[in-house]
């Protein structure tokens, strides 16, 4: 069977003007006539003669010509082929026997005239070929011509080879179009809906795939070059990612129909998957090693647009895009608030705290149109740190008061309420220290209680007013002294607050809970650990804080020692218990930093505890 495009005009029957009943003598005379006409060169005439005289090659010629058509119909077909009138040819072939119709359509497909309607007609013709009827026609004419009969298996094999030739010819015709991939895509999707198990469709896709290999190899090389260039630290990543995205579009223009076909067959197109793997590796490098989240996101989105047919990776890419979108937004937020974040982080290590500097940068940040809640919460985080870890409620108060009184930005109603409550707590912490220092100085105490009234409310305000009234009475004497101090003690007891708010886990969320008032508890022994109750937002004493800090360090060591599934299960149980008790709690000022110092001193002992726990499993 010929390996070039299918061409009816080169068939032996056309070269010699023979028909299906031509015997050996007829063929000899037809050879002489053909040589005399000089339409075909002598070598082609000789090949045609040999093809019609040898039984096996004659079968190839018989099925690749126009079986079951009359001489008049055959002449009409040849005239239409010569004129190139595709529409008239398709119309005239509608009622032709199926194999003759397939040969006519394959001829035009091979000459670059293929379109979706011609292709669908070609596939439909192959679906309708009746091998038994064709075998009967061939054998009847062979009997008249004096050639041996054709067996059923011979006919089957010959038809399969002809089907391959038609499919290759149609694929070559598609490849001559300006946008072969687009035409191919329409054809493949339509045929998959009509007859997905068509063997002709499979051969057609395989031949198209083979023809596309050189183009895909060139695109793959260009992608490799982009990846290599992107590895340079000074590379223009935006331009390279744009180039990679354009190359993926070119790849998809060519390879999309093959991906669709393979997906329908339950497979993944191998070359596309290798391209995906190479470019995803670049995405991971950009995100994980270079913090180039925006470009990694753009490239991941391009991969997802290109390879949705690769089902095993589509979900991975969706996850990549979602994570990179979050990281990109966080990075943009970080850049937007970088000056404020850096100032607040630096302020945590400076004494005294540069309040005016922080507030100036805060005002500059929100004046540029930044998202107010985030800016407020960045300063709020610093204020809580200064109160809780540095035991400086006065400075912490000045920070929160500064952001709340700035007229250029206002927090949301909910956040504003929280900040105002926390400002009041910080003010109490500050002024209660003053009140204790002024003990015995009735004038100073009265002034401090007056300051406390500024942010007091409810029953707290009533108690403070009573205390101030007592302090201000001119009739104070020794008999009332202990009563005054008792009132002061009661107020002090009331204002011992759990000033550790739930800290934000990241700079983009900032959702700490509101402050609350804690009841004083007896001081525990110097080194005791007490496992706290299950719950959130509870106020812990020093022994309970010690349990959480010490147990957290033990768990960090245990994490590195677990190897078996059983050990991992036990470790997960400890983690779940720890989280239920220690993930969110409050404590008095200075308590946490003191316990953390103890933990550093007992680090070796805590690691030994962890090893004993694991060895007991």
PLY file of the C-alpha trace (Angstrom):
ply
format ascii 1.0
element vertex 617
property float x
property float y
property float z
element edge 616
property int vertex1
property int vertex2
end_header
0.00 0.00 0.00
1.30 3.48 -0.85
2.82 5.53 1.96
2.03 8.95 0.46
-1.30 10.82 0.46
-4.18 8.84 -0.96
-4.63 9.73 -4.65
-7.24 8.07 -6.87
-5.55 9.31 -10.02
-2.47 7.18 -9.31
-4.42 3.95 -8.77
-3.48 1.18 -11.24
-7.03 0.97 -12.59
-6.89 4.65 -13.59
-3.37 4.48 -15.02
-4.31 1.58 -17.35
-7.99 2.48 -17.77
-8.80 -1.05 -16.57
-11.93 -2.28 -14.87
-12.65 -5.02 -12.30
-13.17 -7.76 -14.94
-9.95 -7.02 -16.90
-8.03 -10.29 -17.31
-4.33 -10.78 -18.00
-4.75 -10.40 -21.77
-6.82 -7.25 -21.34
-4.18 -5.79 -19.03
-1.40 -6.46 -21.59
-3.34 -4.56 -24.26
-4.14 -1.72 -21.83
-0.43 -1.39 -21.05
0.34 -0.89 -24.75
-2.43 1.73 -25.01
-1.11 3.59 -21.96
2.43 3.61 -23.34
1.11 4.98 -26.61
-0.93 7.73 -24.90
2.15 8.84 -22.87
-0.04 10.30 -20.08
1.95 8.34 -17.47
5.65 7.59 -17.48
6.75 4.01 -18.34
7.80 3.14 -14.79
4.36 4.07 -13.43
2.68 2.02 -16.17
4.88 -0.95 -15.34
4.07 -0.69 -11.61
0.36 -0.53 -12.43
0.63 -3.67 -14.56
2.45 -5.59 -11.83
-0.09 -4.45 -9.21
-3.04 -5.78 -11.23
-1.43 -9.11 -12.13
-0.24 -10.19 -8.65
-3.26 -11.44 -6.60
-2.29 -9.70 -3.32
-1.41 -6.34 -4.79
-4.44 -6.56 -7.07
-6.62 -6.73 -3.93
-5.05 -3.48 -2.67
-5.86 -1.84 -6.02
-9.37 -3.29 -6.15
-10.43 -1.91 -2.75
-8.67 1.45 -3.23
-10.43 2.18 -6.53
-14.19 2.64 -7.09
-15.78 -0.73 -6.39
-19.44 -1.27 -7.33
-19.58 1.87 -9.54
-20.56 1.62 -13.19
-18.23 2.82 -15.94
-20.35 5.96 -16.38
-20.27 6.71 -12.66
-16.51 6.17 -12.60
-16.02 8.60 -15.49
-18.19 11.18 -13.75
-16.12 10.90 -10.56
-12.86 11.31 -12.47
-14.23 14.39 -14.25
-15.26 15.98 -10.94
-11.85 15.20 -9.48
-10.19 16.87 -12.44
-12.40 19.97 -12.02
-11.76 20.17 -8.26
-15.48 20.69 -7.56
-15.60 19.36 -4.00
-19.26 20.18 -3.31
-20.45 18.51 -6.50
-18.26 15.49 -5.78
-19.60 15.09 -2.25
-23.13 15.47 -3.53
-22.63 12.88 -6.29
-21.00 10.44 -3.87
-23.86 10.52 -1.35
-25.55 7.54 -2.98
-22.36 5.72 -3.98
-21.37 2.46 -2.29
-19.58 3.18 0.99
-16.03 2.11 0.07
-16.14 4.00 -3.24
-17.42 7.04 -1.33
-14.62 6.70 1.25
-11.99 6.55 -1.52
-13.40 9.65 -3.22
-13.45 11.64 0.04
-9.98 10.43 1.08
-8.62 11.62 -2.26
-9.87 15.17 -1.64
-8.73 15.07 1.99
-5.22 14.21 0.83
-5.09 17.17 -1.53
-5.62 19.66 1.35
-9.34 20.19 0.82
-10.32 18.56 4.10
-12.90 20.23 6.32
-15.13 19.02 9.12
-18.05 18.07 6.88
-15.81 16.10 4.49
-14.11 14.36 7.38
-17.36 13.41 9.09
-18.63 12.02 5.78
-15.40 10.02 5.42
-15.66 8.54 8.93
-19.35 7.78 8.42
-18.54 5.97 5.17
-16.01 3.75 6.92
-18.51 2.99 9.66
-20.98 1.73 7.04
-18.68 -0.43 4.88
-20.12 -3.95 4.52
-17.20 -6.33 4.15
-19.36 -9.25 3.06
-20.96 -7.32 0.19
-17.59 -6.00 -0.92
-16.01 -9.47 -0.78
-18.80 -10.85 -2.93
-18.33 -8.06 -5.53
-14.55 -8.62 -5.71
-14.79 -12.40 -6.01
-17.49 -12.29 -8.70
-15.32 -9.99 -10.84
-12.20 -12.05 -10.13
-14.00 -15.14 -11.32
-14.73 -13.37 -14.61
-11.15 -12.07 -14.86
-9.56 -15.40 -14.01
-7.92 -14.43 -10.70
-8.08 -16.46 -7.46
-10.75 -15.80 -4.86
-10.10 -13.53 -1.88
-10.58 -14.97 1.60
-12.41 -13.15 4.34
-9.25 -12.66 6.45
-7.37 -11.25 3.44
-10.16 -8.76 2.86
-10.20 -7.72 6.54
-6.44 -7.08 6.62
-6.49 -5.20 3.31
-9.30 -2.93 4.51
-7.40 -2.16 7.73
-4.38 -1.06 5.73
-6.56 1.10 3.49
-8.22 2.66 6.56
-4.76 3.62 7.86
-3.89 5.18 4.52
-7.12 7.19 4.48
-6.55 8.36 8.06
-2.99 9.41 7.30
-4.10 11.22 4.17
-6.82 13.09 6.08
-4.32 14.04 8.82
-1.87 15.33 6.20
-4.69 17.33 4.64
-5.51 18.85 8.06
-1.86 19.70 8.60
-1.78 21.82 5.42
-4.41 24.22 6.84
-3.48 27.58 8.36
-4.72 26.50 11.80
-4.66 22.71 11.79
-5.15 22.37 15.55
-8.38 24.37 15.54
-9.89 22.33 12.70
-8.67 19.12 14.30
-10.20 20.09 17.63
-13.64 20.58 16.10
-13.41 17.25 14.30
-12.18 15.23 17.27
-14.76 16.61 19.72
-17.61 16.02 17.25
-16.49 12.47 16.46
-16.04 11.63 20.14
-19.67 12.58 20.67
-20.79 10.59 17.63
-18.63 7.47 17.68
-15.84 7.53 20.30
-14.77 3.94 19.59
-14.16 4.57 15.87
-10.93 2.89 14.76
-10.65 5.39 11.92
-10.72 8.26 14.43
-7.95 6.63 16.44
-5.76 6.24 13.33
-6.51 9.81 12.32
-5.47 11.22 15.75
-2.30 9.09 15.84
-1.24 10.31 12.39
-1.95 13.93 13.29
0.09 13.45 16.47
3.04 12.13 14.46
2.85 15.06 12.04
2.82 17.52 14.95
5.98 16.17 16.58
8.46 18.55 14.89
6.43 21.63 15.87
5.99 20.42 19.43
9.71 19.65 19.70
10.54 23.23 18.70
8.10 24.64 21.24
9.51 22.34 23.92
13.03 23.58 23.19
11.88 27.18 23.50
10.22 26.38 26.84
13.48 24.83 28.07
15.27 28.03 27.09
12.77 30.13 29.07
13.23 27.92 32.14
17.01 28.19 31.84
16.84 31.99 31.53
14.48 32.24 34.51
17.07 30.58 36.75
19.23 33.71 36.55
18.68 35.92 39.60
18.64 39.07 37.47
16.21 37.68 34.89
13.19 39.68 33.75
10.67 37.21 35.19
7.61 39.12 34.03
8.77 38.96 30.41
9.84 35.30 30.70
6.53 34.22 32.22
4.71 36.06 29.45
6.89 34.23 26.92
6.19 30.88 28.60
2.45 31.60 28.58
2.59 32.40 24.86
4.49 29.16 24.21
1.81 27.24 26.12
-0.82 28.80 23.86
1.15 27.65 20.81
1.50 24.18 22.33
-2.21 23.98 23.01
-3.08 25.19 19.51
-1.29 22.12 18.14
-1.71 19.47 20.82
-5.17 20.21 22.26
-7.07 17.68 20.06
-4.67 14.90 21.06
-5.11 15.80 24.75
-8.90 15.71 24.35
-8.79 12.33 22.61
-6.45 10.81 25.21
-8.58 12.15 28.05
-11.66 10.53 26.52
-9.77 7.23 26.35
-8.83 7.51 30.03
-5.20 8.47 29.36
-3.05 11.57 29.73
-1.00 12.91 26.83
2.61 12.20 27.78
4.41 15.12 26.15
1.99 17.64 27.62
2.47 16.16 31.07
6.25 16.51 30.75
5.85 20.17 29.76
3.59 20.67 32.79
6.12 19.03 35.12
8.98 21.22 33.89
7.04 24.46 34.19
5.49 23.56 37.54
9.00 22.97 38.88
9.78 26.53 37.81
6.62 27.72 39.60
7.69 26.00 42.81
11.16 27.50 42.59
9.75 30.99 42.04
7.37 30.67 44.98
9.37 28.67 47.53
12.91 29.87 46.93
12.49 33.35 45.48
9.17 34.64 46.90
8.07 35.59 43.37
4.46 34.73 44.10
2.88 36.96 41.44
4.87 35.42 38.57
4.47 31.89 39.95
0.74 32.52 40.07
0.63 33.81 36.47
2.53 30.76 35.25
0.31 28.35 37.22
-2.80 29.99 35.76
-1.35 29.58 32.26
-0.68 25.88 32.96
-4.23 25.40 34.23
-5.67 27.05 31.10
-3.51 24.85 28.89
-3.82 21.45 30.55
-7.31 20.97 32.04
-7.42 17.63 30.19
-4.59 16.29 32.41
-6.95 15.25 35.16
-4.27 14.11 37.61
-2.69 17.57 37.63
-5.71 19.83 37.14
-6.65 19.68 40.83
-3.03 20.22 41.83
-2.89 23.31 39.64
-6.15 24.64 41.07
-4.65 24.27 44.54
-1.43 25.94 43.39
-3.31 28.89 41.95
-5.41 29.32 45.10
-2.37 29.19 47.40
-0.31 31.48 45.20
-3.20 33.92 44.99
-3.25 34.07 48.79
0.53 34.40 49.03
0.56 37.07 46.34
-2.09 39.10 48.16
-0.24 38.69 51.46
3.00 39.80 49.84
1.28 42.86 48.37
-0.18 43.65 51.77
3.23 43.21 53.37
4.76 45.63 50.88
1.94 48.10 51.49
2.47 47.95 55.25
6.19 47.17 55.27
7.25 50.50 56.75
4.71 50.22 59.54
5.47 46.55 60.24
9.21 47.22 60.29
8.76 50.18 62.63
6.61 48.17 65.03
8.96 45.19 65.01
11.94 47.46 65.65
10.04 49.22 68.44
9.69 45.93 70.32
13.44 45.94 71.02
13.88 49.67 71.70
13.66 51.30 75.11
12.02 53.70 75.38
9.54 52.85 72.67
9.56 55.45 69.84
5.84 56.19 70.11
5.92 59.33 68.00
7.81 57.57 65.18
5.39 54.65 65.09
2.35 56.94 65.11
3.80 59.10 62.32
4.35 56.06 60.10
0.84 54.81 60.99
-0.64 58.14 59.87
1.41 58.14 56.66
0.28 54.57 55.90
-3.46 55.14 56.34
-3.24 58.49 54.55
-2.08 56.63 51.40
-5.39 54.78 51.36
-4.23 51.58 53.02
-6.75 49.19 54.52
-7.43 50.80 57.91
-8.19 47.63 59.93
-4.80 46.16 59.10
-2.90 49.33 59.99
-4.81 49.65 63.28
-4.12 46.04 64.17
-0.39 46.28 63.41
-0.07 49.07 65.99
-2.43 47.20 68.31
-0.15 44.16 68.21
2.77 46.35 69.29
0.73 47.88 72.10
-0.23 44.47 73.46
3.38 43.32 73.28
4.56 46.36 75.21
1.88 45.82 77.85
2.18 42.07 78.19
5.86 41.37 77.61
7.47 44.68 78.57
5.10 45.55 81.44
4.74 49.13 80.16
1.01 49.88 80.01
1.60 53.64 79.83
3.41 53.42 76.47
0.93 50.83 75.21
-1.92 53.19 76.12
-0.28 56.09 74.25
-0.04 53.95 71.10
-3.69 52.91 71.10
-4.84 56.36 72.12
-2.78 57.85 69.28
-4.40 55.70 66.59
-7.91 56.16 68.03
-7.66 59.95 68.17
-6.20 60.31 64.65
-8.84 62.07 62.58
-7.50 60.85 59.24
-8.81 57.29 59.60
-11.40 55.46 61.64
-11.59 51.73 62.32
-14.75 49.73 61.76
-17.39 49.90 64.46
-16.52 46.45 65.78
-12.75 47.02 65.75
-13.18 50.51 67.19
-15.15 49.11 70.11
-12.45 46.51 70.75
-9.67 49.10 70.61
-11.54 51.42 72.97
-12.04 48.59 75.46
-8.37 47.70 75.26
-7.33 51.33 75.61
-9.41 51.45 78.81
-7.70 48.29 80.08
-4.24 49.72 79.33
-5.20 52.99 81.01
-6.29 51.11 84.14
-3.05 49.11 84.16
-1.06 52.32 83.98
-3.08 54.30 86.53
-3.42 51.44 89.01
0.38 51.32 89.20
0.28 55.05 89.92
-2.36 54.54 92.57
-0.19 52.00 94.34
2.84 54.32 94.17
0.78 57.19 95.64
-0.36 55.10 98.57
-0.47 57.43 101.62
-0.56 60.58 99.44
-4.27 61.34 99.53
-4.01 64.23 97.05
-2.06 62.13 94.53
-4.42 59.20 95.03
-7.45 61.43 94.44
-5.95 62.78 91.21
-5.13 59.25 89.97
-8.66 58.01 90.76
-9.94 61.04 88.85
-7.84 59.96 85.86
-9.21 56.43 86.17
-12.75 57.77 85.90
-12.02 59.02 82.37
-12.40 55.55 80.82
-14.40 53.81 83.57
-17.99 52.70 83.08
-20.75 50.80 84.83
-20.17 49.40 88.30
-16.45 50.07 87.96
-17.18 53.79 87.59
-19.51 53.76 90.60
-16.85 52.17 92.82
-14.24 54.66 91.68
-16.57 57.58 92.34
-17.20 56.29 95.85
-13.47 55.96 96.42
-12.78 59.48 95.17
-15.55 60.90 97.36
-13.94 59.33 100.40
-10.53 60.64 99.45
-11.87 64.14 98.92
-13.74 64.47 102.15
-12.11 66.99 104.38
-13.28 65.11 107.45
-10.86 62.23 106.88
-9.20 61.10 109.99
-7.40 58.14 111.41
-10.60 56.23 112.07
-11.35 56.23 108.33
-7.84 55.45 107.14
-8.17 51.70 107.03
-11.58 52.05 105.38
-10.02 54.08 102.58
-7.25 51.56 102.06
-9.80 48.77 102.09
-11.69 50.53 99.30
-8.46 51.01 97.39
-7.63 47.35 97.84
-11.06 46.39 96.56
-10.59 48.52 93.45
-7.09 47.18 92.90
-8.43 43.65 93.20
-11.09 44.50 90.67
-8.54 45.87 88.18
-6.06 42.98 88.20
-6.79 42.14 84.56
-5.81 39.40 82.19
-4.09 41.71 79.77
-2.84 39.12 77.25
-5.15 39.30 74.25
-5.21 36.50 71.70
-2.37 37.45 69.39
-2.83 37.42 65.60
-1.35 34.46 63.79
-0.47 36.59 60.76
-0.22 40.24 59.93
-3.10 40.09 57.48
-5.88 38.94 59.84
-5.49 40.40 63.31
-8.46 38.96 65.15
-7.59 38.99 68.90
-10.43 38.72 71.37
-11.60 41.45 73.70
-10.00 41.90 77.12
-11.70 40.63 80.24
-11.34 40.96 84.00
-9.75 38.10 85.93
-10.26 37.06 89.49
-6.96 36.94 91.46
-5.81 33.42 92.31
-3.46 32.18 95.04
0.19 32.04 94.07
1.34 28.49 93.21
4.60 26.91 94.33
7.78 27.98 92.58
8.08 25.08 90.11
4.67 23.39 90.06
2.86 22.58 86.82
-0.92 22.39 86.83
-2.74 21.09 83.79
-5.34 23.75 82.92
-8.94 22.91 82.08
-10.14 22.49 78.49
-11.37 25.78 77.07
-10.60 28.99 75.18
-9.82 32.46 76.55
-9.45 31.29 80.17
-7.19 33.14 82.59
-4.32 30.92 83.79
-2.26 31.12 86.94
1.50 30.67 86.86
1.34 26.87 87.34
-1.05 26.51 84.41
1.08 28.79 82.23
4.09 26.70 83.22
2.30 23.53 82.05
1.52 25.04 78.64
5.05 26.41 78.07
6.85 23.30 79.35
4.52 20.87 77.55
4.91 22.85 74.32
8.70 22.39 74.48
8.32 18.67 75.26
6.04 18.25 72.24
8.56 19.98 69.95
11.16 17.39 70.98
8.70 14.49 70.71
7.88 15.61 67.15
11.46 14.80 66.10
11.46 11.38 67.83
8.29 9.81 66.39
8.87 7.20 63.67
6.21 4.48 63.79
2.52 4.89 63.02
1.72 4.07 66.64
4.06 6.78 67.91
2.58 9.28 65.48
-0.94 8.44 66.67
0.09 8.93 70.32
1.83 12.20 69.44
-1.30 13.44 67.66
-3.35 12.65 70.75
-0.98 14.76 72.88
-1.19 17.60 70.37
-5.00 17.50 70.37
-5.08 17.58 74.17
-2.51 20.41 74.27
-4.47 22.49 71.75
-7.72 22.02 73.66
-6.11 23.52 76.78
-3.30 25.84 75.69
-4.12 27.27 72.28
-5.82 30.43 73.62
-5.42 31.69 77.19
-4.82 34.85 79.19
-2.42 35.70 82.00
-1.26 38.51 84.20
1.43 40.92 83.16
4.95 39.48 83.36
3.82 35.92 84.06
4.55 34.49 80.61
8.02 36.00 80.24
8.97 34.69 83.68
7.85 31.15 82.84
9.64 31.30 79.49
12.88 32.09 81.33
12.28 29.04 83.53
11.77 26.92 80.40
15.08 28.06 78.94
16.84 27.10 82.16
15.12 23.69 82.19
15.56 22.97 78.45
17.71 19.85 79.00
15.29 18.50 81.59
12.31 19.05 79.30
14.07 17.24 76.44
14.76 14.33 78.79
11.05 14.30 79.75
10.17 14.05 76.06
12.51 11.09 75.51
11.02 9.28 78.52
7.51 9.83 77.15
8.41 8.36 73.74
10.28 5.40 75.27
7.18 4.51 77.29
5.11 3.98 74.13
0 1
1 2
2 3
3 4
4 5
5 6
6 7
7 8
8 9
9 10
10 11
11 12
12 13
13 14
14 15
15 16
16 17
17 18
18 19
19 20
20 21
21 22
22 23
23 24
24 25
25 26
26 27
27 28
28 29
29 30
30 31
31 32
32 33
33 34
34 35
35 36
36 37
37 38
38 39
39 40
40 41
41 42
42 43
43 44
44 45
45 46
46 47
47 48
48 49
49 50
50 51
51 52
52 53
53 54
54 55
55 56
56 57
57 58
58 59
59 60
60 61
61 62
62 63
63 64
64 65
65 66
66 67
67 68
68 69
69 70
70 71
71 72
72 73
73 74
74 75
75 76
76 77
77 78
78 79
79 80
80 81
81 82
82 83
83 84
84 85
85 86
86 87
87 88
88 89
89 90
90 91
91 92
92 93
93 94
94 95
95 96
96 97
97 98
98 99
99 100
100 101
101 102
102 103
103 104
104 105
105 106
106 107
107 108
108 109
109 110
110 111
111 112
112 113
113 114
114 115
115 116
116 117
117 118
118 119
119 120
120 121
121 122
122 123
123 124
124 125
125 126
126 127
127 128
128 129
129 130
130 131
131 132
132 133
133 134
134 135
135 136
136 137
137 138
138 139
139 140
140 141
141 142
142 143
143 144
144 145
145 146
146 147
147 148
148 149
149 150
150 151
151 152
152 153
153 154
154 155
155 156
156 157
157 158
158 159
159 160
160 161
161 162
162 163
163 164
164 165
165 166
166 167
167 168
168 169
169 170
170 171
171 172
172 173
173 174
174 175
175 176
176 177
177 178
178 179
179 180
180 181
181 182
182 183
183 184
184 185
185 186
186 187
187 188
188 189
189 190
190 191
191 192
192 193
193 194
194 195
195 196
196 197
197 198
198 199
199 200
200 201
201 202
202 203
203 204
204 205
205 206
206 207
207 208
208 209
209 210
210 211
211 212
212 213
213 214
214 215
215 216
216 217
217 218
218 219
219 220
220 221
221 222
222 223
223 224
224 225
225 226
226 227
227 228
228 229
229 230
230 231
231 232
232 233
233 234
234 235
235 236
236 237
237 238
238 239
239 240
240 241
241 242
242 243
243 244
244 245
245 246
246 247
247 248
248 249
249 250
250 251
251 252
252 253
253 254
254 255
255 256
256 257
257 258
258 259
259 260
260 261
261 262
262 263
263 264
264 265
265 266
266 267
267 268
268 269
269 270
270 271
271 272
272 273
273 274
274 275
275 276
276 277
277 278
278 279
279 280
280 281
281 282
282 283
283 284
284 285
285 286
286 287
287 288
288 289
289 290
290 291
291 292
292 293
293 294
294 295
295 296
296 297
297 298
298 299
299 300
300 301
301 302
302 303
303 304
304 305
305 306
306 307
307 308
308 309
309 310
310 311
311 312
312 313
313 314
314 315
315 316
316 317
317 318
318 319
319 320
320 321
321 322
322 323
323 324
324 325
325 326
326 327
327 328
328 329
329 330
330 331
331 332
332 333
333 334
334 335
335 336
336 337
337 338
338 339
339 340
340 341
341 342
342 343
343 344
344 345
345 346
346 347
347 348
348 349
349 350
350 351
351 352
352 353
353 354
354 355
355 356
356 357
357 358
358 359
359 360
360 361
361 362
362 363
363 364
364 365
365 366
366 367
367 368
368 369
369 370
370 371
371 372
372 373
373 374
374 375
375 376
376 377
377 378
378 379
379 380
380 381
381 382
382 383
383 384
384 385
385 386
386 387
387 388
388 389
389 390
390 391
391 392
392 393
393 394
394 395
395 396
396 397
397 398
398 399
399 400
400 401
401 402
402 403
403 404
404 405
405 406
406 407
407 408
408 409
409 410
410 411
411 412
412 413
413 414
414 415
415 416
416 417
417 418
418 419
419 420
420 421
421 422
422 423
423 424
424 425
425 426
426 427
427 428
428 429
429 430
430 431
431 432
432 433
433 434
434 435
435 436
436 437
437 438
438 439
439 440
440 441
441 442
442 443
443 444
444 445
445 446
446 447
447 448
448 449
449 450
450 451
451 452
452 453
453 454
454 455
455 456
456 457
457 458
458 459
459 460
460 461
461 462
462 463
463 464
464 465
465 466
466 467
467 468
468 469
469 470
470 471
471 472
472 473
473 474
474 475
475 476
476 477
477 478
478 479
479 480
480 481
481 482
482 483
483 484
484 485
485 486
486 487
487 488
488 489
489 490
490 491
491 492
492 493
493 494
494 495
495 496
496 497
497 498
498 499
499 500
500 501
501 502
502 503
503 504
504 505
505 506
506 507
507 508
508 509
509 510
510 511
511 512
512 513
513 514
514 515
515 516
516 517
517 518
518 519
519 520
520 521
521 522
522 523
523 524
524 525
525 526
526 527
527 528
528 529
529 530
530 531
531 532
532 533
533 534
534 535
535 536
536 537
537 538
538 539
539 540
540 541
541 542
542 543
543 544
544 545
545 546
546 547
547 548
548 549
549 550
550 551
551 552
552 553
553 554
554 555
555 556
556 557
557 558
558 559
559 560
560 561
561 562
562 563
563 564
564 565
565 566
566 567
567 568
568 569
569 570
570 571
571 572
572 573
573 574
574 575
575 576
576 577
577 578
578 579
579 580
580 581
581 582
582 583
583 584
584 585
585 586
586 587
587 588
588 589
589 590
590 591
591 592
592 593
593 594
594 595
595 596
596 597
597 598
598 599
599 600
600 601
601 602
602 603
603 604
604 605
605 606
606 607
607 608
608 609
609 610
610 611
611 612
612 613
613 614
614 615
615 616
